[in-house]
Amino acid sequence: MSNEVSDQVEDAAEGGQLRASTLELFFDLVFVFTITQLTHAFSEHPGWLELGRVALMFGVIWWMYSGYVFLTNEVAPSSTVRRSWLLVGMLGFFVVALAVPEAFTGSGLAFGIGYFVVNTVHTGLFYSNGGRSASSAILRIAPMNLLSAGLVLAGGLVHGWPRSLIWGAALAVQIVTPYLVDTGGFVIRASHFAERHGLVIIVALGESVVAVGAALAGEEISVGLVTTVALGLGLAYVLWWAYFGFDDERGELALEALPRTERVRPAVLAYGYSMFPLLIGIIVTAAGIRLTVAHGHGASSWPAAWALSGGVALFFLGQTLFRTTLRLPRAWTRLAAVPFTLATAPIGATWAGWAQLAVLLVVAFLAVVADDYISLRRGDSSTYVSPATAVLRVVRRDA
């Protein structure tokens, strides 16, 4: 029996999940709303200040959301009690999402209370329902999680710049936690873990589609408008392909290949830290698409132009880190695409937003296709590109 099959049999015997459950998909609907709120918040006030606020809010939210992926990876929602407590956690996330638009002004306390509920449910479920090693591991990390949640709550009680400072401290605590606390004891079931994070990317990309639709409210449908919409959807598709063409499966296989006792740190770095700029990139890109569509045929503002190109650049930077952490091939190709995507911003700000969107689509498409071509030439394949692999093999044979 292969190591992979053996691990999966052991996971099933322990009650661990091999694939995402329908309740987890239901749970992710709240995250859809969170992404929508963050995108809307940035779209309303595009600029460096709002970008920092969105990044800060998403950072603390992402830490606990990723924590729930660890939780359901270990504790399957297979009983009424577990499902009920997960629903309480969903309520906490929903309150946090509701508070996002005014989190730095009038609803900071609601943000903090909702976040504290999310944290408490996470620790309680993990300790009471996890295996012996996972229960011990969560007790080691719980004080740091409680500290960060307490800082988020405390930040909600103050006003002005101290709130940003305290929430920044909470995020800093989360970032250093895996380096200060022994994370041994958590079990990573690679198939479920990779699938859940892949679903998060789908959710975030779906927001870019929502952003296009929201920008069209009350607009007269014309050839130009449909063309701009097609370009926006095309860009969303390219970002989807950039990750799911190869990296989704490669990431799962790389994680699966590691000994079970050595998966936690790479999982945190690749699917936690690396996903942060990638997902922020999708949020900012969605806002950029929305602003571009809203500007019609004219030039975009500089913040809108930078959001569009900078969002894609952040996405590629996140992929660079993801590949580097898991030692996937050619991380440099994604990094090389970053300056070319940023260079498209002046096109939108000085000429037309749709023109920037068109050029950016071509640049991103060429970067992804070039990398895929190298993969196919080397005989790599995945679920989505296996037909292309077959064609390439035929071409090679005929040549």
GUVO-128663 format. One record per residue (C-alpha): residue number from 1; residue in one letter; y, z, x. Coordinates in nm, 2 decimals. Each point is the difference from the previous one (the first is absolute). Example, Ala and Ser with C-alpha at 12.3 -4.5 7.8 and 13.67 -1.06 7.14 Angstrom:
2
+-----+------+--------+--------+--------+
: pos : code :      v :      w :      u :
+-----+------+--------+--------+--------+
:   1 :    a :  -0.45 :   0.78 :   1.23 :
:   2 :    s :   0.34 :  -0.07 :   0.14 :
+-----+------+--------+--------+--------+
//
This chain:
399
+-----+------+--------+--------+--------+
: pos : code :      v :      w :      u :
+-----+------+--------+--------+--------+
:   1 :    m :   0.00 :   0.00 :   0.00 :
:   2 :    s :   0.34 :  -0.10 :   0.14 :
:   3 :    n :   0.26 :   0.27 :   0.08 :
:   4 :    e :   0.23 :  -0.14 :  -0.28 :
:   5 :    v :  -0.27 :   0.01 :  -0.26 :
:   6 :    s :  -0.11 :   0.35 :   0.12 :
:   7 :    d :   0.36 :   0.13 :  -0.03 :
:   8 :    q :   0.03 :  -0.14 :  -0.35 :
:   9 :    v :  -0.33 :   0.16 :  -0.11 :
:  10 :    e :   0.12 :   0.33 :   0.14 :
:  11 :    d :   0.34 :  -0.04 :  -0.17 :
:  12 :    a :  -0.16 :  -0.06 :  -0.33 :
:  13 :    a :  -0.23 :   0.30 :   0.04 :
:  14 :    e :   0.30 :   0.22 :   0.07 :
:  15 :    g :   0.17 :  -0.12 :  -0.31 :
:  16 :    g :   0.27 :  -0.19 :   0.19 :
:  17 :    q :   0.15 :  -0.31 :  -0.14 :
:  18 :    l :  -0.09 :  -0.35 :   0.13 :
:  19 :    r :   0.24 :  -0.18 :  -0.23 :
:  20 :    a :   0.32 :   0.08 :  -0.19 :
:  21 :    s :  -0.06 :   0.15 :  -0.35 :
:  22 :    t :   0.19 :  -0.11 :  -0.31 :
:  23 :    l :   0.17 :   0.34 :  -0.02 :
:  24 :    e :   0.15 :  -0.07 :   0.35 :
:  25 :    l :   0.13 :  -0.33 :  -0.12 :
:  26 :    f :   0.16 :   0.18 :  -0.29 :
:  27 :    f :   0.14 :   0.25 :   0.25 :
:  28 :    d :   0.15 :  -0.30 :   0.19 :
:  29 :    l :   0.20 :  -0.10 :  -0.31 :
:  30 :    v :   0.23 :   0.29 :   0.08 :
:  31 :    f :   0.05 :  -0.13 :   0.35 :
:  32 :    v :   0.10 :  -0.34 :  -0.16 :
:  33 :    f :   0.28 :   0.19 :  -0.17 :
:  34 :    t :   0.10 :   0.17 :   0.32 :
:  35 :    i :   0.02 :  -0.33 :   0.19 :
:  36 :    t :   0.20 :  -0.14 :  -0.29 :
:  37 :    q :   0.25 :   0.29 :   0.01 :
:  38 :    l :   0.04 :  -0.03 :   0.37 :
:  39 :    t :   0.06 :  -0.37 :  -0.02 :
:  40 :    h :   0.25 :   0.04 :  -0.28 :
:  41 :    a :   0.18 :   0.28 :   0.20 :
:  42 :    f :   0.05 :  -0.23 :   0.30 :
:  43 :    s :   0.09 :  -0.30 :  -0.21 :
:  44 :    e :   0.28 :   0.20 :  -0.16 :
:  45 :    h :   0.16 :   0.10 :   0.33 :
:  46 :    p :  -0.14 :  -0.22 :   0.28 :
:  47 :    g :   0.11 :   0.12 :   0.34 :
:  48 :    w :  -0.10 :   0.22 :   0.29 :
:  49 :    l :   0.07 :   0.33 :  -0.18 :
:  50 :    e :  -0.22 :  -0.09 :  -0.30 :
:  51 :    l :  -0.27 :  -0.14 :   0.23 :
:  52 :    g :  -0.01 :   0.34 :   0.18 :
:  53 :    r :  -0.03 :   0.18 :  -0.32 :
:  54 :    v :  -0.27 :  -0.22 :  -0.14 :
:  55 :    a :  -0.20 :   0.03 :   0.33 :
:  56 :    l :   0.04 :   0.38 :  -0.01 :
:  57 :    m :  -0.12 :   0.03 :  -0.36 :
:  58 :    f :  -0.28 :  -0.25 :   0.05 :
:  59 :    g :  -0.11 :   0.18 :   0.32 :
:  60 :    v :  -0.06 :   0.34 :  -0.17 :
:  61 :    i :  -0.15 :  -0.17 :  -0.30 :
:  62 :    w :  -0.23 :  -0.22 :   0.21 :
:  63 :    w :  -0.13 :   0.30 :   0.19 :
:  64 :    m :  -0.13 :   0.17 :  -0.32 :
:  65 :    y :  -0.12 :  -0.32 :  -0.15 :
:  66 :    s :  -0.20 :  -0.07 :   0.31 :
:  67 :    g :  -0.12 :   0.36 :  -0.03 :
:  68 :    y :  -0.14 :  -0.08 :  -0.35 :
:  69 :    v :  -0.19 :  -0.30 :   0.15 :
:  70 :    f :  -0.16 :   0.25 :   0.24 :
:  71 :    l :  -0.07 :   0.23 :  -0.29 :
:  72 :    t :  -0.17 :  -0.26 :  -0.23 :
:  73 :    n :  -0.18 :  -0.13 :   0.30 :
:  74 :    e :  -0.17 :   0.34 :   0.03 :
:  75 :    v :   0.02 :   0.12 :  -0.36 :
:  76 :    a :  -0.11 :  -0.26 :  -0.25 :
:  77 :    p :   0.17 :   0.04 :  -0.35 :
:  78 :    s :  -0.35 :   0.05 :  -0.15 :
:  79 :    s :   0.07 :   0.31 :  -0.22 :
:  80 :    t :   0.24 :   0.09 :  -0.28 :
:  81 :    v :   0.16 :   0.27 :   0.21 :
:  82 :    r :   0.06 :  -0.23 :   0.30 :
:  83 :    r :   0.14 :  -0.27 :  -0.22 :
:  84 :    s :   0.22 :   0.25 :  -0.19 :
:  85 :    w :   0.15 :   0.13 :   0.33 :
:  86 :    l :   0.06 :  -0.36 :   0.12 :
:  87 :    l :   0.19 :  -0.06 :  -0.31 :
:  88 :    v :   0.22 :   0.30 :   0.08 :
:  89 :    g :   0.06 :  -0.15 :   0.34 :
:  90 :    m :   0.09 :  -0.33 :  -0.17 :
:  91 :    l :   0.26 :   0.19 :  -0.21 :
:  92 :    g :   0.15 :   0.14 :   0.32 :
:  93 :    f :   0.02 :  -0.34 :   0.15 :
:  94 :    f :   0.16 :  -0.14 :  -0.32 :
:  95 :    v :   0.27 :   0.27 :   0.01 :
:  96 :    v :   0.07 :  -0.09 :   0.36 :
:  97 :    a :   0.03 :  -0.37 :  -0.09 :
:  98 :    l :   0.23 :   0.08 :  -0.29 :
:  99 :    a :   0.23 :   0.20 :   0.23 :
: 100 :    v :   0.02 :  -0.28 :   0.27 :
: 101 :    p :   0.32 :  -0.18 :  -0.12 :
: 102 :    e :   0.21 :   0.32 :   0.01 :
: 103 :    a :  -0.20 :   0.20 :   0.24 :
: 104 :    f :   0.29 :   0.04 :   0.25 :
: 105 :    t :   0.25 :   0.09 :  -0.28 :
: 106 :    g :  -0.11 :   0.15 :  -0.33 :
: 107 :    s :  -0.38 :   0.01 :  -0.01 :
: 108 :    g :  -0.10 :   0.14 :   0.34 :
: 109 :    l :  -0.14 :   0.32 :  -0.15 :
: 110 :    a :  -0.23 :  -0.20 :  -0.24 :
: 111 :    f :  -0.11 :  -0.20 :   0.31 :
: 112 :    g :  -0.09 :   0.32 :   0.18 :
: 113 :    i :  -0.18 :   0.17 :  -0.29 :
: 114 :    g :  -0.21 :  -0.31 :  -0.07 :
: 115 :    y :  -0.08 :  -0.03 :   0.37 :
: 116 :    f :  -0.11 :   0.37 :   0.02 :
: 117 :    v :  -0.23 :  -0.06 :  -0.29 :
: 118 :    v :  -0.16 :  -0.30 :   0.17 :
: 119 :    n :  -0.05 :   0.20 :   0.32 :
: 120 :    t :  -0.15 :   0.30 :  -0.18 :
: 121 :    v :  -0.25 :  -0.20 :  -0.20 :
: 122 :    h :  -0.10 :  -0.19 :   0.31 :
: 123 :    t :  -0.08 :   0.31 :   0.20 :
: 124 :    g :  -0.18 :   0.18 :  -0.29 :
: 125 :    l :  -0.22 :  -0.30 :  -0.09 :
: 126 :    f :  -0.09 :  -0.06 :   0.36 :
: 127 :    y :  -0.09 :   0.36 :   0.07 :
: 128 :    s :  -0.19 :   0.07 :  -0.32 :
: 129 :    n :  -0.19 :  -0.33 :  -0.02 :
: 130 :    g :  -0.04 :  -0.14 :   0.35 :
: 131 :    g :  -0.29 :   0.05 :   0.22 :
: 132 :    r :  -0.02 :   0.29 :   0.24 :
: 133 :    s :   0.16 :  -0.19 :   0.30 :
: 134 :    a :   0.27 :  -0.15 :  -0.22 :
: 135 :    s :   0.09 :   0.34 :  -0.16 :
: 136 :    s :   0.04 :   0.15 :   0.35 :
: 137 :    a :   0.21 :  -0.30 :   0.11 :
: 138 :    i :   0.24 :   0.03 :  -0.30 :
: 139 :    l :   0.05 :   0.37 :   0.07 :
: 140 :    r :   0.12 :  -0.09 :   0.35 :
: 141 :    i :   0.24 :  -0.27 :  -0.12 :
: 142 :    a :   0.11 :   0.18 :  -0.32 :
: 143 :    p :   0.27 :   0.22 :   0.17 :
: 144 :    m :   0.17 :  -0.31 :   0.14 :
: 145 :    n :  -0.02 :  -0.18 :  -0.33 :
: 146 :    l :   0.14 :   0.31 :  -0.17 :
: 147 :    l :   0.28 :   0.02 :   0.25 :
: 148 :    s :   0.10 :  -0.36 :  -0.06 :
: 149 :    a :  -0.02 :   0.04 :  -0.38 :
: 150 :    g :   0.21 :   0.31 :   0.02 :
: 151 :    l :   0.26 :  -0.18 :   0.20 :
: 152 :    v :   0.01 :  -0.28 :  -0.26 :
: 153 :    l :   0.05 :   0.26 :  -0.27 :
: 154 :    a :   0.26 :   0.18 :   0.20 :
: 155 :    g :   0.18 :  -0.33 :   0.06 :
: 156 :    g :   0.02 :  -0.05 :  -0.37 :
: 157 :    l :   0.19 :   0.33 :  -0.04 :
: 158 :    v :   0.29 :  -0.10 :   0.23 :
: 159 :    h :   0.24 :  -0.29 :  -0.02 :
: 160 :    g :   0.16 :  -0.25 :   0.23 :
: 161 :    w :  -0.11 :  -0.08 :   0.35 :
: 162 :    p :  -0.21 :   0.32 :   0.04 :
: 163 :    r :  -0.25 :  -0.14 :  -0.25 :
: 164 :    s :  -0.06 :  -0.31 :   0.22 :
: 165 :    l :  -0.03 :   0.23 :   0.30 :
: 166 :    i :  -0.26 :   0.23 :  -0.16 :
: 167 :    w :  -0.20 :  -0.29 :  -0.15 :
: 168 :    g :   0.01 :  -0.16 :   0.35 :
: 169 :    a :  -0.15 :   0.32 :   0.14 :
: 170 :    a :  -0.27 :  -0.01 :  -0.26 :
: 171 :    l :  -0.09 :  -0.36 :   0.10 :
: 172 :    a :   0.00 :   0.11 :   0.37 :
: 173 :    v :  -0.24 :   0.28 :  -0.08 :
: 174 :    q :  -0.24 :  -0.25 :  -0.16 :
: 175 :    i :   0.02 :  -0.25 :   0.29 :
: 176 :    v :  -0.09 :   0.26 :   0.26 :
: 177 :    t :  -0.26 :   0.19 :  -0.21 :
: 178 :    p :  -0.30 :  -0.21 :   0.12 :
: 179 :    y :   0.09 :   0.08 :   0.36 :
: 180 :    l :   0.05 :   0.37 :  -0.06 :
: 181 :    v :  -0.30 :   0.07 :  -0.22 :
: 182 :    d :  -0.37 :  -0.08 :   0.05 :
: 183 :    t :  -0.09 :  -0.27 :  -0.25 :
: 184 :    g :  -0.37 :   0.02 :   0.08 :
: 185 :    g :  -0.21 :   0.05 :  -0.31 :
: 186 :    f :   0.14 :  -0.27 :  -0.22 :
: 187 :    v :  -0.25 :  -0.28 :  -0.08 :
: 188 :    i :   0.14 :  -0.35 :  -0.02 :
: 189 :    r :  -0.21 :  -0.24 :  -0.21 :
: 190 :    a :   0.13 :  -0.32 :   0.13 :
: 191 :    s :  -0.07 :  -0.23 :  -0.30 :
: 192 :    h :   0.18 :   0.22 :  -0.25 :
: 193 :    f :   0.28 :   0.09 :   0.24 :
: 194 :    a :   0.08 :  -0.36 :   0.09 :
: 195 :    e :  -0.03 :  -0.11 :  -0.36 :
: 196 :    r :   0.24 :   0.27 :  -0.13 :
: 197 :    h :   0.27 :  -0.10 :   0.26 :
: 198 :    g :  -0.05 :  -0.37 :  -0.08 :
: 199 :    l :   0.06 :   0.08 :  -0.36 :
: 200 :    v :   0.33 :   0.17 :   0.09 :
: 201 :    i :   0.11 :  -0.31 :   0.18 :
: 202 :    i :  -0.08 :  -0.21 :  -0.31 :
: 203 :    v :   0.20 :   0.25 :  -0.21 :
: 204 :    a :   0.30 :  -0.03 :   0.23 :
: 205 :    l :  -0.02 :  -0.38 :   0.01 :
: 206 :    g :  -0.02 :   0.00 :  -0.38 :
: 207 :    e :   0.34 :   0.16 :   0.00 :
: 208 :    s :   0.14 :  -0.30 :   0.18 :
: 209 :    v :  -0.12 :  -0.21 :  -0.30 :
: 210 :    v :   0.16 :   0.26 :  -0.24 :
: 211 :    a :   0.32 :  -0.02 :   0.20 :
: 212 :    v :   0.02 :  -0.38 :  -0.06 :
: 213 :    g :  -0.06 :   0.05 :  -0.37 :
: 214 :    a :   0.26 :   0.28 :  -0.03 :
: 215 :    a :   0.26 :  -0.21 :   0.17 :
: 216 :    l :  -0.05 :  -0.28 :  -0.26 :
: 217 :    a :   0.09 :   0.21 :  -0.30 :
: 218 :    g :   0.25 :  -0.19 :  -0.21 :
: 219 :    e :   0.01 :  -0.30 :   0.23 :
: 220 :    e :  -0.03 :  -0.36 :  -0.12 :
: 221 :    i :  -0.31 :  -0.16 :   0.13 :
: 222 :    s :   0.09 :  -0.30 :   0.22 :
: 223 :    v :  -0.16 :  -0.21 :   0.27 :
: 224 :    g :   0.19 :   0.19 :   0.27 :
: 225 :    l :  -0.10 :   0.33 :  -0.14 :
: 226 :    v :  -0.37 :  -0.09 :  -0.02 :
: 227 :    t :   0.02 :  -0.13 :   0.36 :
: 228 :    t :   0.14 :   0.33 :   0.12 :
: 229 :    v :  -0.26 :   0.19 :  -0.19 :
: 230 :    a :  -0.28 :  -0.22 :   0.14 :
: 231 :    l :   0.13 :   0.07 :   0.35 :
: 232 :    g :   0.00 :   0.38 :  -0.07 :
: 233 :    l :  -0.36 :  -0.01 :  -0.13 :
: 234 :    g :  -0.10 :  -0.21 :   0.30 :
: 235 :    l :   0.14 :   0.26 :   0.24 :
: 236 :    a :  -0.19 :   0.27 :  -0.18 :
: 237 :    y :  -0.32 :  -0.20 :   0.03 :
: 238 :    v :   0.05 :  -0.06 :   0.37 :
: 239 :    l :   0.03 :   0.38 :   0.05 :
: 240 :    w :  -0.31 :   0.05 :  -0.20 :
: 241 :    w :  -0.18 :  -0.26 :   0.21 :
: 242 :    a :   0.13 :   0.16 :   0.32 :
: 243 :    y :  -0.19 :   0.32 :  -0.07 :
: 244 :    f :  -0.30 :  -0.11 :  -0.22 :
: 245 :    g :  -0.08 :  -0.32 :   0.18 :
: 246 :    f :  -0.17 :   0.20 :   0.29 :
: 247 :    d :   0.15 :   0.34 :   0.06 :
: 248 :    d :  -0.13 :   0.17 :  -0.31 :
: 249 :    e :  -0.36 :  -0.06 :   0.09 :
: 250 :    r :   0.05 :   0.03 :   0.37 :
: 251 :    g :   0.16 :   0.34 :  -0.05 :
: 252 :    e :  -0.29 :   0.13 :  -0.21 :
: 253 :    l :  -0.26 :  -0.13 :   0.25 :
: 254 :    a :   0.19 :   0.15 :   0.29 :
: 255 :    l :   0.01 :   0.34 :  -0.17 :
: 256 :    e :  -0.36 :  -0.03 :  -0.11 :
: 257 :    a :  -0.11 :  -0.07 :   0.36 :
: 258 :    l :   0.14 :   0.33 :   0.13 :
: 259 :    p :  -0.22 :   0.32 :  -0.01 :
: 260 :    r :   0.07 :   0.20 :  -0.31 :
: 261 :    t :   0.14 :   0.29 :   0.21 :
: 262 :    e :   0.26 :  -0.23 :   0.17 :
: 263 :    r :   0.15 :  -0.19 :  -0.30 :
: 264 :    v :   0.27 :   0.24 :  -0.12 :
: 265 :    r :   0.26 :  -0.06 :   0.27 :
: 266 :    p :  -0.03 :  -0.38 :  -0.01 :
: 267 :    a :   0.01 :   0.01 :  -0.38 :
: 268 :    v :   0.32 :   0.21 :   0.00 :
: 269 :    l :   0.17 :  -0.22 :   0.25 :
: 270 :    a :  -0.11 :  -0.34 :  -0.14 :
: 271 :    y :   0.01 :   0.07 :  -0.38 :
: 272 :    g :   0.26 :   0.28 :   0.01 :
: 273 :    y :   0.26 :  -0.06 :   0.26 :
: 274 :    s :  -0.04 :  -0.37 :   0.04 :
: 275 :    m :   0.01 :  -0.06 :  -0.38 :
: 276 :    f :   0.33 :   0.18 :  -0.02 :
: 277 :    p :   0.22 :  -0.29 :   0.15 :
: 278 :    l :  -0.23 :  -0.26 :  -0.17 :
: 279 :    l :   0.06 :   0.15 :  -0.35 :
: 280 :    i :   0.36 :   0.07 :   0.06 :
: 281 :    g :   0.02 :  -0.37 :   0.10 :
: 282 :    i :  -0.14 :  -0.11 :  -0.33 :
: 283 :    i :   0.24 :   0.23 :  -0.19 :
: 284 :    v :   0.30 :  -0.14 :   0.18 :
: 285 :    t :  -0.13 :  -0.36 :  -0.03 :
: 286 :    a :  -0.04 :   0.05 :  -0.37 :
: 287 :    a :   0.36 :   0.12 :  -0.02 :
: 288 :    g :   0.11 :  -0.29 :   0.21 :
: 289 :    i :  -0.17 :  -0.25 :  -0.23 :
: 290 :    r :   0.15 :   0.16 :  -0.30 :
: 291 :    l :   0.35 :  -0.01 :   0.15 :
: 292 :    t :  -0.05 :  -0.36 :   0.11 :
: 293 :    v :  -0.11 :  -0.11 :  -0.35 :
: 294 :    a :   0.30 :   0.19 :  -0.15 :
: 295 :    h :   0.25 :  -0.19 :   0.23 :
: 296 :    g :  -0.12 :  -0.33 :  -0.15 :
: 297 :    h :   0.10 :  -0.31 :   0.22 :
: 298 :    g :   0.27 :   0.18 :   0.20 :
: 299 :    a :   0.00 :   0.18 :   0.33 :
: 300 :    s :  -0.16 :   0.35 :   0.00 :
: 301 :    s :   0.18 :   0.31 :   0.12 :
: 302 :    w :  -0.09 :   0.11 :   0.36 :
: 303 :    p :  -0.19 :   0.30 :  -0.13 :
: 304 :    a :  -0.21 :  -0.22 :  -0.23 :
: 305 :    a :  -0.06 :  -0.25 :   0.28 :
: 306 :    w :  -0.11 :   0.27 :   0.24 :
: 307 :    a :  -0.22 :   0.16 :  -0.26 :
: 308 :    l :  -0.18 :  -0.32 :  -0.05 :
: 309 :    s :  -0.06 :  -0.09 :   0.36 :
: 310 :    g :  -0.02 :   0.37 :   0.12 :
: 311 :    g :  -0.26 :   0.08 :  -0.26 :
: 312 :    v :  -0.24 :  -0.27 :   0.12 :
: 313 :    a :   0.07 :   0.11 :   0.36 :
: 314 :    l :  -0.10 :   0.36 :  -0.08 :
: 315 :    f :  -0.31 :  -0.13 :  -0.17 :
: 316 :    f :  -0.10 :  -0.19 :   0.32 :
: 317 :    l :   0.09 :   0.30 :   0.21 :
: 318 :    g :  -0.23 :   0.22 :  -0.21 :
: 319 :    q :  -0.28 :  -0.25 :   0.04 :
: 320 :    t :   0.06 :   0.00 :   0.38 :
: 321 :    l :  -0.05 :   0.38 :   0.00 :
: 322 :    f :  -0.30 :  -0.03 :  -0.23 :
: 323 :    r :  -0.18 :  -0.25 :   0.22 :
: 324 :    t :   0.09 :   0.19 :   0.32 :
: 325 :    t :  -0.13 :   0.33 :  -0.13 :
: 326 :    l :  -0.34 :  -0.15 :  -0.11 :
: 327 :    r :  -0.01 :  -0.24 :   0.30 :
: 328 :    l :  -0.01 :  -0.30 :  -0.23 :
: 329 :    p :   0.07 :  -0.34 :   0.17 :
: 330 :    r :   0.34 :  -0.14 :   0.07 :
: 331 :    a :   0.24 :   0.27 :  -0.10 :
: 332 :    w :   0.26 :  -0.19 :   0.21 :
: 333 :    t :   0.01 :  -0.29 :  -0.25 :
: 334 :    r :   0.14 :   0.22 :  -0.27 :
: 335 :    l :   0.25 :   0.15 :   0.24 :
: 336 :    a :   0.11 :  -0.34 :   0.12 :
: 337 :    a :   0.09 :  -0.10 :  -0.36 :
: 338 :    v :   0.25 :   0.29 :  -0.04 :
: 339 :    p :   0.30 :  -0.16 :   0.18 :
: 340 :    f :  -0.05 :  -0.33 :  -0.18 :
: 341 :    t :   0.00 :   0.16 :  -0.34 :
: 342 :    l :   0.32 :   0.20 :   0.08 :
: 343 :    a :   0.17 :  -0.32 :   0.12 :
: 344 :    t :  -0.01 :  -0.13 :  -0.36 :
: 345 :    a :   0.25 :   0.25 :  -0.13 :
: 346 :    p :   0.32 :  -0.20 :   0.10 :
: 347 :    i :  -0.13 :  -0.29 :  -0.21 :
: 348 :    g :   0.01 :   0.21 :  -0.32 :
: 349 :    a :   0.33 :   0.17 :   0.08 :
: 350 :    t :   0.19 :  -0.31 :   0.10 :
: 351 :    w :  -0.16 :  -0.28 :  -0.20 :
: 352 :    a :  -0.23 :   0.08 :  -0.29 :
: 353 :    g :  -0.25 :   0.27 :  -0.08 :
: 354 :    w :  -0.26 :  -0.25 :  -0.12 :
: 355 :    a :   0.02 :  -0.19 :   0.33 :
: 356 :    q :  -0.07 :   0.32 :   0.19 :
: 357 :    l :  -0.29 :   0.07 :  -0.22 :
: 358 :    a :  -0.14 :  -0.35 :   0.06 :
: 359 :    v :   0.04 :   0.02 :   0.38 :
: 360 :    l :  -0.14 :   0.36 :   0.00 :
: 361 :    l :  -0.30 :  -0.12 :  -0.20 :
: 362 :    v :  -0.07 :  -0.28 :   0.25 :
: 363 :    v :   0.04 :   0.23 :   0.30 :
: 364 :    a :  -0.23 :   0.27 :  -0.14 :
: 365 :    f :  -0.25 :  -0.26 :  -0.11 :
: 366 :    l :  -0.02 :  -0.17 :   0.34 :
: 367 :    a :  -0.04 :   0.34 :   0.17 :
: 368 :    v :  -0.29 :   0.09 :  -0.22 :
: 369 :    v :  -0.17 :  -0.34 :   0.01 :
: 370 :    a :   0.03 :  -0.02 :   0.38 :
: 371 :    d :  -0.17 :   0.33 :   0.04 :
: 372 :    d :  -0.27 :  -0.09 :  -0.26 :
: 373 :    y :  -0.06 :  -0.33 :   0.18 :
: 374 :    i :  -0.07 :   0.18 :   0.33 :
: 375 :    s :  -0.24 :   0.23 :  -0.19 :
: 376 :    l :  -0.18 :  -0.30 :  -0.16 :
: 377 :    r :  -0.03 :  -0.18 :   0.33 :
: 378 :    r :  -0.17 :   0.31 :   0.14 :
: 379 :    g :  -0.25 :   0.01 :  -0.28 :
: 380 :    d :   0.14 :   0.29 :  -0.20 :
: 381 :    s :  -0.04 :   0.01 :  -0.38 :
: 382 :    s :   0.08 :   0.22 :  -0.30 :
: 383 :    t :  -0.06 :   0.00 :  -0.37 :
: 384 :    y :   0.31 :  -0.21 :  -0.07 :
: 385 :    v :  -0.02 :  -0.25 :   0.29 :
: 386 :    s :  -0.37 :  -0.07 :   0.02 :
: 387 :    p :   0.04 :  -0.33 :  -0.17 :
: 388 :    a :   0.26 :  -0.11 :   0.25 :
: 389 :    t :  -0.23 :   0.13 :   0.28 :
: 390 :    a :  -0.28 :  -0.23 :  -0.14 :
: 391 :    v :   0.24 :  -0.30 :   0.00 :
: 392 :    l :   0.11 :   0.08 :   0.36 :
: 393 :    r :  -0.36 :   0.02 :   0.11 :
: 394 :    v :  -0.07 :  -0.34 :  -0.15 :
: 395 :    v :   0.30 :  -0.15 :   0.18 :
: 396 :    r :  -0.12 :   0.15 :   0.33 :
: 397 :    r :  -0.35 :  -0.14 :  -0.06 :
: 398 :    d :   0.13 :  -0.35 :  -0.08 :
: 399 :    a :   0.23 :   0.01 :   0.30 :
+-----+------+--------+--------+--------+
//
